[in-house]
Every structure is written in structure tokens, then in C-alpha cells.
């Protein structure tokens, strides 16, 4: 048996409804960075995040008041850069998670 490279012959992507963060690509990446979330970055506008990491960010945002002051301050600054409240960011991130492909460990995200 070989261990050869294969290519998908069918790749069907269907995008869910947009939830916000309009023209805030870098600001959203900065929020993920501030929360310690790793993501792939082929291009700034197209990236993938492990669902477990995404859930970790949501959890961190929900318990922002329990984080060290410097970490909480950095995250709050990044939320402000998005022109949203913490609750709005949590809501949007939870909606994206619920719309994501259920059979994948990743959220496949794109700004367009």
C-alpha cells in the first residue's frame, strides 16, 4: 500500500449568514490574539480556528472580570476596537459556532 497524496474531487462550501464585525478584519484577529487563540492565516480574510479554541475564547470573554487586570484590559481594548460590547461579541461568536460545519473540528471563517 502506498501513502500517496490525494486531492478532493468535490469541495462544496456554503457560507452562513454574516453576523457582523464589518471591515474589522485586523481588529478581530487582534481580539483572538489577545485571548491566546491560535488560527491559520492563509490570508487575513480567510482563516480557520479549532472549535475548542473558539469555545475557550467565548469562555474567557464570559469571565473577563476574573482575569488578571492586564489581560482583561488588553481584551477589553480589542473589544472596543470592534465597536461592540462584550455581550455582543459573545453572542456573535456563539452564533458563528452554532452555524459552523458540525462534522468539522474547525470553524472555517472568511470576511467578504
Phi and psi restraints in degrees (range 20) as a CNS / XPLOR table:
assign (resid 1 and name C) (resid 2 and name N)
       (resid 2 and name CA) (resid 2 and name C) 1.0 -92.1 20.0 2
assign (resid 2 and name N) (resid 2 and name CA)
       (resid 2 and name C) (resid 3 and name N) 1.0 170.0 20.0 2
assign (resid 2 and name C) (resid 3 and name N)
       (resid 3 and name CA) (resid 3 and name C) 1.0 -130.6 20.0 2
assign (resid 3 and name N) (resid 3 and name CA)
       (resid 3 and name C) (resid 4 and name N) 1.0 67.0 20.0 2
assign (resid 3 and name C) (resid 4 and name N)
       (resid 4 and name CA) (resid 4 and name C) 1.0 -97.8 20.0 2
assign (resid 4 and name N) (resid 4 and name CA)
       (resid 4 and name C) (resid 5 and name N) 1.0 159.3 20.0 2
assign (resid 4 and name C) (resid 5 and name N)
       (resid 5 and name CA) (resid 5 and name C) 1.0 -75.3 20.0 2
assign (resid 5 and name N) (resid 5 and name CA)
       (resid 5 and name C) (resid 6 and name N) 1.0 134.5 20.0 2
assign (resid 5 and name C) (resid 6 and name N)
       (resid 6 and name CA) (resid 6 and name C) 1.0 -124.1 20.0 2
assign (resid 6 and name N) (resid 6 and name CA)
       (resid 6 and name C) (resid 7 and name N) 1.0 162.8 20.0 2
assign (resid 6 and name C) (resid 7 and name N)
       (resid 7 and name CA) (resid 7 and name C) 1.0 -126.5 20.0 2
assign (resid 7 and name N) (resid 7 and name CA)
       (resid 7 and name C) (resid 8 and name N) 1.0 143.8 20.0 2
assign (resid 7 and name C) (resid 8 and name N)
       (resid 8 and name CA) (resid 8 and name C) 1.0 -68.0 20.0 2
assign (resid 8 and name N) (resid 8 and name CA)
       (resid 8 and name C) (resid 9 and name N) 1.0 133.7 20.0 2
assign (resid 8 and name C) (resid 9 and name N)
       (resid 9 and name CA) (resid 9 and name C) 1.0 -94.4 20.0 2
assign (resid 9 and name N) (resid 9 and name CA)
       (resid 9 and name C) (resid 10 and name N) 1.0 -16.1 20.0 2
assign (resid 9 and name C) (resid 10 and name N)
       (resid 10 and name CA) (resid 10 and name C) 1.0 -134.8 20.0 2
assign (resid 10 and name N) (resid 10 and name CA)
       (resid 10 and name C) (resid 11 and name N) 1.0 126.9 20.0 2
assign (resid 10 and name C) (resid 11 and name N)
       (resid 11 and name CA) (resid 11 and name C) 1.0 -138.1 20.0 2
assign (resid 11 and name N) (resid 11 and name CA)
       (resid 11 and name C) (resid 12 and name N) 1.0 106.9 20.0 2
assign (resid 11 and name C) (resid 12 and name N)
       (resid 12 and name CA) (resid 12 and name C) 1.0 -116.6 20.0 2
assign (resid 12 and name N) (resid 12 and name CA)
       (resid 12 and name C) (resid 13 and name N) 1.0 105.8 20.0 2
assign (resid 12 and name C) (resid 13 and name N)
       (resid 13 and name CA) (resid 13 and name C) 1.0 -103.3 20.0 2
assign (resid 13 and name N) (resid 13 and name CA)
       (resid 13 and name C) (resid 14 and name N) 1.0 130.0 20.0 2
assign (resid 13 and name C) (resid 14 and name N)
       (resid 14 and name CA) (resid 14 and name C) 1.0 -123.0 20.0 2
assign (resid 14 and name N) (resid 14 and name CA)
       (resid 14 and name C) (resid 15 and name N) 1.0 123.3 20.0 2
assign (resid 14 and name C) (resid 15 and name N)
       (resid 15 and name CA) (resid 15 and name C) 1.0 -89.6 20.0 2
assign (resid 15 and name N) (resid 15 and name CA)
       (resid 15 and name C) (resid 16 and name N) 1.0 139.9 20.0 2
assign (resid 15 and name C) (resid 16 and name N)
       (resid 16 and name CA) (resid 16 and name C) 1.0 -76.5 20.0 2
assign (resid 16 and name N) (resid 16 and name CA)
       (resid 16 and name C) (resid 17 and name N) 1.0 176.5 20.0 2
assign (resid 16 and name C) (resid 17 and name N)
       (resid 17 and name CA) (resid 17 and name C) 1.0 -65.1 20.0 2
assign (resid 17 and name N) (resid 17 and name CA)
       (resid 17 and name C) (resid 18 and name N) 1.0 147.5 20.0 2
assign (resid 17 and name C) (resid 18 and name N)
       (resid 18 and name CA) (resid 18 and name C) 1.0 -69.3 20.0 2
assign (resid 18 and name N) (resid 18 and name CA)
       (resid 18 and name C) (resid 19 and name N) 1.0 144.4 20.0 2
assign (resid 18 and name C) (resid 19 and name N)
       (resid 19 and name CA) (resid 19 and name C) 1.0 -118.8 20.0 2
assign (resid 19 and name N) (resid 19 and name CA)
       (resid 19 and name C) (resid 20 and name N) 1.0 -1.0 20.0 2
assign (resid 19 and name C) (resid 20 and name N)
       (resid 20 and name CA) (resid 20 and name C) 1.0 134.1 20.0 2
assign (resid 20 and name N) (resid 20 and name CA)
       (resid 20 and name C) (resid 21 and name N) 1.0 -155.0 20.0 2
assign (resid 20 and name C) (resid 21 and name N)
       (resid 21 and name CA) (resid 21 and name C) 1.0 59.5 20.0 2
assign (resid 21 and name N) (resid 21 and name CA)
       (resid 21 and name C) (resid 22 and name N) 1.0 39.7 20.0 2
assign (resid 21 and name C) (resid 22 and name N)
       (resid 22 and name CA) (resid 22 and name C) 1.0 -60.3 20.0 2
assign (resid 22 and name N) (resid 22 and name CA)
       (resid 22 and name C) (resid 23 and name N) 1.0 123.4 20.0 2
assign (resid 22 and name C) (resid 23 and name N)
       (resid 23 and name CA) (resid 23 and name C) 1.0 56.7 20.0 2
assign (resid 23 and name N) (resid 23 and name CA)
       (resid 23 and name C) (resid 24 and name N) 1.0 34.4 20.0 2
assign (resid 23 and name C) (resid 24 and name N)
       (resid 24 and name CA) (resid 24 and name C) 1.0 -122.8 20.0 2
assign (resid 24 and name N) (resid 24 and name CA)
       (resid 24 and name C) (resid 25 and name N) 1.0 42.3 20.0 2
assign (resid 24 and name C) (resid 25 and name N)
       (resid 25 and name CA) (resid 25 and name C) 1.0 -59.7 20.0 2
assign (resid 25 and name N) (resid 25 and name CA)
       (resid 25 and name C) (resid 26 and name N) 1.0 -57.7 20.0 2
assign (resid 25 and name C) (resid 26 and name N)
       (resid 26 and name CA) (resid 26 and name C) 1.0 -65.2 20.0 2
assign (resid 26 and name N) (resid 26 and name CA)
       (resid 26 and name C) (resid 27 and name N) 1.0 -37.5 20.0 2
assign (resid 26 and name C) (resid 27 and name N)
       (resid 27 and name CA) (resid 27 and name C) 1.0 -64.0 20.0 2
assign (resid 27 and name N) (resid 27 and name CA)
       (resid 27 and name C) (resid 28 and name N) 1.0 -38.7 20.0 2
assign (resid 27 and name C) (resid 28 and name N)
       (resid 28 and name CA) (resid 28 and name C) 1.0 -68.3 20.0 2
assign (resid 28 and name N) (resid 28 and name CA)
       (resid 28 and name C) (resid 29 and name N) 1.0 -41.9 20.0 2
assign (resid 28 and name C) (resid 29 and name N)
       (resid 29 and name CA) (resid 29 and name C) 1.0 -60.4 20.0 2
assign (resid 29 and name N) (resid 29 and name CA)
       (resid 29 and name C) (resid 30 and name N) 1.0 -38.9 20.0 2
assign (resid 29 and name C) (resid 30 and name N)
       (resid 30 and name CA) (resid 30 and name C) 1.0 -64.4 20.0 2
assign (resid 30 and name N) (resid 30 and name CA)
       (resid 30 and name C) (resid 31 and name N) 1.0 -36.2 20.0 2
assign (resid 30 and name C) (resid 31 and name N)
       (resid 31 and name CA) (resid 31 and name C) 1.0 -64.6 20.0 2
assign (resid 31 and name N) (resid 31 and name CA)
       (resid 31 and name C) (resid 32 and name N) 1.0 -46.4 20.0 2
assign (resid 31 and name C) (resid 32 and name N)
       (resid 32 and name CA) (resid 32 and name C) 1.0 -59.4 20.0 2
assign (resid 32 and name N) (resid 32 and name CA)
       (resid 32 and name C) (resid 33 and name N) 1.0 -42.5 20.0 2
assign (resid 32 and name C) (resid 33 and name N)
       (resid 33 and name CA) (resid 33 and name C) 1.0 -61.3 20.0 2
assign (resid 33 and name N) (resid 33 and name CA)
       (resid 33 and name C) (resid 34 and name N) 1.0 -45.2 20.0 2
assign (resid 33 and name C) (resid 34 and name N)
       (resid 34 and name CA) (resid 34 and name C) 1.0 -62.8 20.0 2
assign (resid 34 and name N) (resid 34 and name CA)
       (resid 34 and name C) (resid 35 and name N) 1.0 -28.2 20.0 2
assign (resid 34 and name C) (resid 35 and name N)
       (resid 35 and name CA) (resid 35 and name C) 1.0 -90.4 20.0 2
assign (resid 35 and name N) (resid 35 and name CA)
       (resid 35 and name C) (resid 36 and name N) 1.0 2.0 20.0 2
assign (resid 35 and name C) (resid 36 and name N)
       (resid 36 and name CA) (resid 36 and name C) 1.0 75.1 20.0 2
assign (resid 36 and name N) (resid 36 and name CA)
       (resid 36 and name C) (resid 37 and name N) 1.0 26.3 20.0 2
assign (resid 36 and name C) (resid 37 and name N)
       (resid 37 and name CA) (resid 37 and name C) 1.0 -95.0 20.0 2
assign (resid 37 and name N) (resid 37 and name CA)
       (resid 37 and name C) (resid 38 and name N) 1.0 125.1 20.0 2
assign (resid 37 and name C) (resid 38 and name N)
       (resid 38 and name CA) (resid 38 and name C) 1.0 -87.3 20.0 2
assign (resid 38 and name N) (resid 38 and name CA)
       (resid 38 and name C) (resid 39 and name N) 1.0 147.3 20.0 2
assign (resid 38 and name C) (resid 39 and name N)
       (resid 39 and name CA) (resid 39 and name C) 1.0 -150.8 20.0 2
assign (resid 39 and name N) (resid 39 and name CA)
       (resid 39 and name C) (resid 40 and name N) 1.0 153.8 20.0 2
assign (resid 39 and name C) (resid 40 and name N)
       (resid 40 and name CA) (resid 40 and name C) 1.0 -79.3 20.0 2
assign (resid 40 and name N) (resid 40 and name CA)
       (resid 40 and name C) (resid 41 and name N) 1.0 153.1 20.0 2
assign (resid 40 and name C) (resid 41 and name N)
       (resid 41 and name CA) (resid 41 and name C) 1.0 -145.2 20.0 2
assign (resid 41 and name N) (resid 41 and name CA)
       (resid 41 and name C) (resid 42 and name N) 1.0 82.3 20.0 2
assign (resid 41 and name C) (resid 42 and name N)
       (resid 42 and name CA) (resid 42 and name C) 1.0 -68.1 20.0 2
assign (resid 42 and name N) (resid 42 and name CA)
       (resid 42 and name C) (resid 43 and name N) 1.0 -47.7 20.0 2
assign (resid 42 and name C) (resid 43 and name N)
       (resid 43 and name CA) (resid 43 and name C) 1.0 -138.4 20.0 2
assign (resid 43 and name N) (resid 43 and name CA)
       (resid 43 and name C) (resid 44 and name N) 1.0 156.1 20.0 2
assign (resid 43 and name C) (resid 44 and name N)
       (resid 44 and name CA) (resid 44 and name C) 1.0 -55.4 20.0 2
assign (resid 44 and name N) (resid 44 and name CA)
       (resid 44 and name C) (resid 45 and name N) 1.0 -34.6 20.0 2
assign (resid 44 and name C) (resid 45 and name N)
       (resid 45 and name CA) (resid 45 and name C) 1.0 -84.9 20.0 2
assign (resid 45 and name N) (resid 45 and name CA)
       (resid 45 and name C) (resid 46 and name N) 1.0 -19.2 20.0 2
assign (resid 45 and name C) (resid 46 and name N)
       (resid 46 and name CA) (resid 46 and name C) 1.0 -119.9 20.0 2
assign (resid 46 and name N) (resid 46 and name CA)
       (resid 46 and name C) (resid 47 and name N) 1.0 122.6 20.0 2
assign (resid 46 and name C) (resid 47 and name N)
       (resid 47 and name CA) (resid 47 and name C) 1.0 -157.3 20.0 2
assign (resid 47 and name N) (resid 47 and name CA)
       (resid 47 and name C) (resid 48 and name N) 1.0 165.0 20.0 2
assign (resid 47 and name C) (resid 48 and name N)
       (resid 48 and name CA) (resid 48 and name C) 1.0 -126.7 20.0 2
assign (resid 48 and name N) (resid 48 and name CA)
       (resid 48 and name C) (resid 49 and name N) 1.0 144.9 20.0 2
assign (resid 48 and name C) (resid 49 and name N)
       (resid 49 and name CA) (resid 49 and name C) 1.0 -132.7 20.0 2
assign (resid 49 and name N) (resid 49 and name CA)
       (resid 49 and name C) (resid 50 and name N) 1.0 134.1 20.0 2
assign (resid 49 and name C) (resid 50 and name N)
       (resid 50 and name CA) (resid 50 and name C) 1.0 -60.3 20.0 2
assign (resid 50 and name N) (resid 50 and name CA)
       (resid 50 and name C) (resid 51 and name N) 1.0 136.7 20.0 2
assign (resid 50 and name C) (resid 51 and name N)
       (resid 51 and name CA) (resid 51 and name C) 1.0 -59.2 20.0 2
assign (resid 51 and name N) (resid 51 and name CA)
       (resid 51 and name C) (resid 52 and name N) 1.0 -36.8 20.0 2
assign (resid 51 and name C) (resid 52 and name N)
       (resid 52 and name CA) (resid 52 and name C) 1.0 -62.6 20.0 2
assign (resid 52 and name N) (resid 52 and name CA)
       (resid 52 and name C) (resid 53 and name N) 1.0 -39.7 20.0 2
assign (resid 52 and name C) (resid 53 and name N)
       (resid 53 and name CA) (resid 53 and name C) 1.0 -66.6 20.0 2
assign (resid 53 and name N) (resid 53 and name CA)
       (resid 53 and name C) (resid 54 and name N) 1.0 -39.7 20.0 2
assign (resid 53 and name C) (resid 54 and name N)
       (resid 54 and name CA) (resid 54 and name C) 1.0 -61.0 20.0 2
assign (resid 54 and name N) (resid 54 and name CA)
       (resid 54 and name C) (resid 55 and name N) 1.0 -45.2 20.0 2
assign (resid 54 and name C) (resid 55 and name N)
       (resid 55 and name CA) (resid 55 and name C) 1.0 -62.8 20.0 2
assign (resid 55 and name N) (resid 55 and name CA)
       (resid 55 and name C) (resid 56 and name N) 1.0 -36.2 20.0 2
assign (resid 55 and name C) (resid 56 and name N)
       (resid 56 and name CA) (resid 56 and name C) 1.0 -62.6 20.0 2
assign (resid 56 and name N) (resid 56 and name CA)
       (resid 56 and name C) (resid 57 and name N) 1.0 -41.3 20.0 2
assign (resid 56 and name C) (resid 57 and name N)
       (resid 57 and name CA) (resid 57 and name C) 1.0 -62.8 20.0 2
assign (resid 57 and name N) (resid 57 and name CA)
       (resid 57 and name C) (resid 58 and name N) 1.0 -45.9 20.0 2
assign (resid 57 and name C) (resid 58 and name N)
       (resid 58 and name CA) (resid 58 and name C) 1.0 -59.1 20.0 2
assign (resid 58 and name N) (resid 58 and name CA)
       (resid 58 and name C) (resid 59 and name N) 1.0 -45.1 20.0 2
assign (resid 58 and name C) (resid 59 and name N)
       (resid 59 and name CA) (resid 59 and name C) 1.0 -61.5 20.0 2
assign (resid 59 and name N) (resid 59 and name CA)
       (resid 59 and name C) (resid 60 and name N) 1.0 -42.4 20.0 2
assign (resid 59 and name C) (resid 60 and name N)
       (resid 60 and name CA) (resid 60 and name C) 1.0 -62.7 20.0 2
assign (resid 60 and name N) (resid 60 and name CA)
       (resid 60 and name C) (resid 61 and name N) 1.0 -40.4 20.0 2
assign (resid 60 and name C) (resid 61 and name N)
       (resid 61 and name CA) (resid 61 and name C) 1.0 -66.3 20.0 2
assign (resid 61 and name N) (resid 61 and name CA)
       (resid 61 and name C) (resid 62 and name N) 1.0 -35.5 20.0 2
assign (resid 61 and name C) (resid 62 and name N)
       (resid 62 and name CA) (resid 62 and name C) 1.0 -69.7 20.0 2
assign (resid 62 and name N) (resid 62 and name CA)
       (resid 62 and name C) (resid 63 and name N) 1.0 -26.0 20.0 2
assign (resid 62 and name C) (resid 63 and name N)
       (resid 63 and name CA) (resid 63 and name C) 1.0 -115.9 20.0 2
assign (resid 63 and name N) (resid 63 and name CA)
       (resid 63 and name C) (resid 64 and name N) 1.0 34.4 20.0 2
assign (resid 63 and name C) (resid 64 and name N)
       (resid 64 and name CA) (resid 64 and name C) 1.0 -55.1 20.0 2
assign (resid 64 and name N) (resid 64 and name CA)
       (resid 64 and name C) (resid 65 and name N) 1.0 -36.1 20.0 2
assign (resid 64 and name C) (resid 65 and name N)
       (resid 65 and name CA) (resid 65 and name C) 1.0 -72.1 20.0 2
assign (resid 65 and name N) (resid 65 and name CA)
       (resid 65 and name C) (resid 66 and name N) 1.0 -9.4 20.0 2
assign (resid 65 and name C) (resid 66 and name N)
       (resid 66 and name CA) (resid 66 and name C) 1.0 -99.9 20.0 2
assign (resid 66 and name N) (resid 66 and name CA)
       (resid 66 and name C) (resid 67 and name N) 1.0 -4.1 20.0 2
assign (resid 66 and name C) (resid 67 and name N)
       (resid 67 and name CA) (resid 67 and name C) 1.0 -81.5 20.0 2
assign (resid 67 and name N) (resid 67 and name CA)
       (resid 67 and name C) (resid 68 and name N) 1.0 158.5 20.0 2
assign (resid 67 and name C) (resid 68 and name N)
       (resid 68 and name CA) (resid 68 and name C) 1.0 -55.9 20.0 2
assign (resid 68 and name N) (resid 68 and name CA)
       (resid 68 and name C) (resid 69 and name N) 1.0 147.0 20.0 2
assign (resid 68 and name C) (resid 69 and name N)
       (resid 69 and name CA) (resid 69 and name C) 1.0 -55.6 20.0 2
assign (resid 69 and name N) (resid 69 and name CA)
       (resid 69 and name C) (resid 70 and name N) 1.0 -42.4 20.0 2
assign (resid 69 and name C) (resid 70 and name N)
       (resid 70 and name CA) (resid 70 and name C) 1.0 -66.6 20.0 2
assign (resid 70 and name N) (resid 70 and name CA)
       (resid 70 and name C) (resid 71 and name N) 1.0 -40.6 20.0 2
assign (resid 70 and name C) (resid 71 and name N)
       (resid 71 and name CA) (resid 71 and name C) 1.0 -68.2 20.0 2
assign (resid 71 and name N) (resid 71 and name CA)
       (resid 71 and name C) (resid 72 and name N) 1.0 -45.7 20.0 2
assign (resid 71 and name C) (resid 72 and name N)
       (resid 72 and name CA) (resid 72 and name C) 1.0 -61.4 20.0 2
assign (resid 72 and name N) (resid 72 and name CA)
       (resid 72 and name C) (resid 73 and name N) 1.0 -40.8 20.0 2
assign (resid 72 and name C) (resid 73 and name N)
       (resid 73 and name CA) (resid 73 and name C) 1.0 -63.2 20.0 2
assign (resid 73 and name N) (resid 73 and name CA)
       (resid 73 and name C) (resid 74 and name N) 1.0 -41.5 20.0 2
assign (resid 73 and name C) (resid 74 and name N)
       (resid 74 and name CA) (resid 74 and name C) 1.0 -63.5 20.0 2
assign (resid 74 and name N) (resid 74 and name CA)
       (resid 74 and name C) (resid 75 and name N) 1.0 -44.8 20.0 2
assign (resid 74 and name C) (resid 75 and name N)
       (resid 75 and name CA) (resid 75 and name C) 1.0 -65.2 20.0 2
assign (resid 75 and name N) (resid 75 and name CA)
       (resid 75 and name C) (resid 76 and name N) 1.0 -43.0 20.0 2
assign (resid 75 and name C) (resid 76 and name N)
       (resid 76 and name CA) (resid 76 and name C) 1.0 -61.1 20.0 2
assign (resid 76 and name N) (resid 76 and name CA)
       (resid 76 and name C) (resid 77 and name N) 1.0 -38.7 20.0 2
assign (resid 76 and name C) (resid 77 and name N)
       (resid 77 and name CA) (resid 77 and name C) 1.0 -63.0 20.0 2
assign (resid 77 and name N) (resid 77 and name CA)
       (resid 77 and name C) (resid 78 and name N) 1.0 -41.1 20.0 2
assign (resid 77 and name C) (resid 78 and name N)
       (resid 78 and name CA) (resid 78 and name C) 1.0 -68.3 20.0 2
assign (resid 78 and name N) (resid 78 and name CA)
       (resid 78 and name C) (resid 79 and name N) 1.0 -35.6 20.0 2
assign (resid 78 and name C) (resid 79 and name N)
       (resid 79 and name CA) (resid 79 and name C) 1.0 -64.4 20.0 2
assign (resid 79 and name N) (resid 79 and name CA)
       (resid 79 and name C) (resid 80 and name N) 1.0 -43.9 20.0 2
assign (resid 79 and name C) (resid 80 and name N)
       (resid 80 and name CA) (resid 80 and name C) 1.0 -60.1 20.0 2
assign (resid 80 and name N) (resid 80 and name CA)
       (resid 80 and name C) (resid 81 and name N) 1.0 -36.2 20.0 2
assign (resid 80 and name C) (resid 81 and name N)
       (resid 81 and name CA) (resid 81 and name C) 1.0 -61.8 20.0 2
assign (resid 81 and name N) (resid 81 and name CA)
       (resid 81 and name C) (resid 82 and name N) 1.0 -25.3 20.0 2
assign (resid 81 and name C) (resid 82 and name N)
       (resid 82 and name CA) (resid 82 and name C) 1.0 -84.8 20.0 2
assign (resid 82 and name N) (resid 82 and name CA)
       (resid 82 and name C) (resid 83 and name N) 1.0 -2.7 20.0 2
assign (resid 82 and name C) (resid 83 and name N)
       (resid 83 and name CA) (resid 83 and name C) 1.0 56.9 20.0 2
assign (resid 83 and name N) (resid 83 and name CA)
       (resid 83 and name C) (resid 84 and name N) 1.0 41.5 20.0 2
assign (resid 83 and name C) (resid 84 and name N)
       (resid 84 and name CA) (resid 84 and name C) 1.0 -133.4 20.0 2
assign (resid 84 and name N) (resid 84 and name CA)
       (resid 84 and name C) (resid 85 and name N) 1.0 164.4 20.0 2
assign (resid 84 and name C) (resid 85 and name N)
       (resid 85 and name CA) (resid 85 and name C) 1.0 -88.8 20.0 2
assign (resid 85 and name N) (resid 85 and name CA)
       (resid 85 and name C) (resid 86 and name N) 1.0 164.8 20.0 2
assign (resid 85 and name C) (resid 86 and name N)
       (resid 86 and name CA) (resid 86 and name C) 1.0 -58.6 20.0 2
assign (resid 86 and name N) (resid 86 and name CA)
       (resid 86 and name C) (resid 87 and name N) 1.0 -42.7 20.0 2
assign (resid 86 and name C) (resid 87 and name N)
       (resid 87 and name CA) (resid 87 and name C) 1.0 -62.2 20.0 2
assign (resid 87 and name N) (resid 87 and name CA)
       (resid 87 and name C) (resid 88 and name N) 1.0 -38.8 20.0 2
assign (resid 87 and name C) (resid 88 and name N)
       (resid 88 and name CA) (resid 88 and name C) 1.0 -65.8 20.0 2
assign (resid 88 and name N) (resid 88 and name CA)
       (resid 88 and name C) (resid 89 and name N) 1.0 -41.5 20.0 2
assign (resid 88 and name C) (resid 89 and name N)
       (resid 89 and name CA) (resid 89 and name C) 1.0 -63.2 20.0 2
assign (resid 89 and name N) (resid 89 and name CA)
       (resid 89 and name C) (resid 90 and name N) 1.0 -45.3 20.0 2
assign (resid 89 and name C) (resid 90 and name N)
       (resid 90 and name CA) (resid 90 and name C) 1.0 -58.9 20.0 2
assign (resid 90 and name N) (resid 90 and name CA)
       (resid 90 and name C) (resid 91 and name N) 1.0 -47.4 20.0 2
assign (resid 90 and name C) (resid 91 and name N)
       (resid 91 and name CA) (resid 91 and name C) 1.0 -59.4 20.0 2
assign (resid 91 and name N) (resid 91 and name CA)
       (resid 91 and name C) (resid 92 and name N) 1.0 -46.3 20.0 2
assign (resid 91 and name C) (resid 92 and name N)
       (resid 92 and name CA) (resid 92 and name C) 1.0 -65.4 20.0 2
assign (resid 92 and name N) (resid 92 and name CA)
       (resid 92 and name C) (resid 93 and name N) 1.0 -40.7 20.0 2
assign (resid 92 and name C) (resid 93 and name N)
       (resid 93 and name CA) (resid 93 and name C) 1.0 -67.9 20.0 2
assign (resid 93 and name N) (resid 93 and name CA)
       (resid 93 and name C) (resid 94 and name N) 1.0 -38.0 20.0 2
assign (resid 93 and name C) (resid 94 and name N)
       (resid 94 and name CA) (resid 94 and name C) 1.0 -65.9 20.0 2
assign (resid 94 and name N) (resid 94 and name CA)
       (resid 94 and name C) (resid 95 and name N) 1.0 -38.0 20.0 2
assign (resid 94 and name C) (resid 95 and name N)
       (resid 95 and name CA) (resid 95 and name C) 1.0 -65.4 20.0 2
assign (resid 95 and name N) (resid 95 and name CA)
       (resid 95 and name C) (resid 96 and name N) 1.0 -42.6 20.0 2
assign (resid 95 and name C) (resid 96 and name N)
       (resid 96 and name CA) (resid 96 and name C) 1.0 -61.3 20.0 2
assign (resid 96 and name N) (resid 96 and name CA)
       (resid 96 and name C) (resid 97 and name N) 1.0 -42.7 20.0 2
assign (resid 96 and name C) (resid 97 and name N)
       (resid 97 and name CA) (resid 97 and name C) 1.0 -61.2 20.0 2
assign (resid 97 and name N) (resid 97 and name CA)
       (resid 97 and name C) (resid 98 and name N) 1.0 -43.8 20.0 2
assign (resid 97 and name C) (resid 98 and name N)
       (resid 98 and name CA) (resid 98 and name C) 1.0 -68.3 20.0 2
assign (resid 98 and name N) (resid 98 and name CA)
       (resid 98 and name C) (resid 99 and name N) 1.0 -26.7 20.0 2
assign (resid 98 and name C) (resid 99 and name N)
       (resid 99 and name CA) (resid 99 and name C) 1.0 -86.6 20.0 2
assign (resid 99 and name N) (resid 99 and name CA)
       (resid 99 and name C) (resid 100 and name N) 1.0 -12.5 20.0 2
assign (resid 99 and name C) (resid 100 and name N)
       (resid 100 and name CA) (resid 100 and name C) 1.0 -70.0 20.0 2
assign (resid 100 and name N) (resid 100 and name CA)
       (resid 100 and name C) (resid 101 and name N) 1.0 161.8 20.0 2
assign (resid 100 and name C) (resid 101 and name N)
       (resid 101 and name CA) (resid 101 and name C) 1.0 -56.9 20.0 2
assign (resid 101 and name N) (resid 101 and name CA)
       (resid 101 and name C) (resid 102 and name N) 1.0 117.0 20.0 2
assign (resid 101 and name C) (resid 102 and name N)
       (resid 102 and name CA) (resid 102 and name C) 1.0 -67.7 20.0 2
assign (resid 102 and name N) (resid 102 and name CA)
       (resid 102 and name C) (resid 103 and name N) 1.0 -23.2 20.0 2
assign (resid 102 and name C) (resid 103 and name N)
       (resid 103 and name CA) (resid 103 and name C) 1.0 -93.4 20.0 2
assign (resid 103 and name N) (resid 103 and name CA)
       (resid 103 and name C) (resid 104 and name N) 1.0 9.8 20.0 2
assign (resid 103 and name C) (resid 104 and name N)
       (resid 104 and name CA) (resid 104 and name C) 1.0 -116.7 20.0 2
assign (resid 104 and name N) (resid 104 and name CA)
       (resid 104 and name C) (resid 105 and name N) 1.0 147.0 20.0 2
assign (resid 104 and name C) (resid 105 and name N)
       (resid 105 and name CA) (resid 105 and name C) 1.0 -83.0 20.0 2
assign (resid 105 and name N) (resid 105 and name CA)
       (resid 105 and name C) (resid 106 and name N) 1.0 -3.8 20.0 2
assign (resid 105 and name C) (resid 106 and name N)
       (resid 106 and name CA) (resid 106 and name C) 1.0 -118.7 20.0 2
assign (resid 106 and name N) (resid 106 and name CA)
       (resid 106 and name C) (resid 107 and name N) 1.0 150.8 20.0 2
assign (resid 106 and name C) (resid 107 and name N)
       (resid 107 and name CA) (resid 107 and name C) 1.0 -93.5 20.0 2
assign (resid 107 and name N) (resid 107 and name CA)
       (resid 107 and name C) (resid 108 and name N) 1.0 127.9 20.0 2
assign (resid 107 and name C) (resid 108 and name N)
       (resid 108 and name CA) (resid 108 and name C) 1.0 -101.9 20.0 2
assign (resid 108 and name N) (resid 108 and name CA)
       (resid 108 and name C) (resid 109 and name N) 1.0 113.5 20.0 2
assign (resid 108 and name C) (resid 109 and name N)
       (resid 109 and name CA) (resid 109 and name C) 1.0 -120.1 20.0 2
assign (resid 109 and name N) (resid 109 and name CA)
       (resid 109 and name C) (resid 110 and name N) 1.0 147.6 20.0 2
assign (resid 109 and name C) (resid 110 and name N)
       (resid 110 and name CA) (resid 110 and name C) 1.0 -151.9 20.0 2
assign (resid 110 and name N) (resid 110 and name CA)
       (resid 110 and name C) (resid 111 and name N) 1.0 135.9 20.0 2
assign (resid 110 and name C) (resid 111 and name N)
       (resid 111 and name CA) (resid 111 and name C) 1.0 -92.6 20.0 2
assign (resid 111 and name N) (resid 111 and name CA)
       (resid 111 and name C) (resid 112 and name N) 1.0 121.9 20.0 2
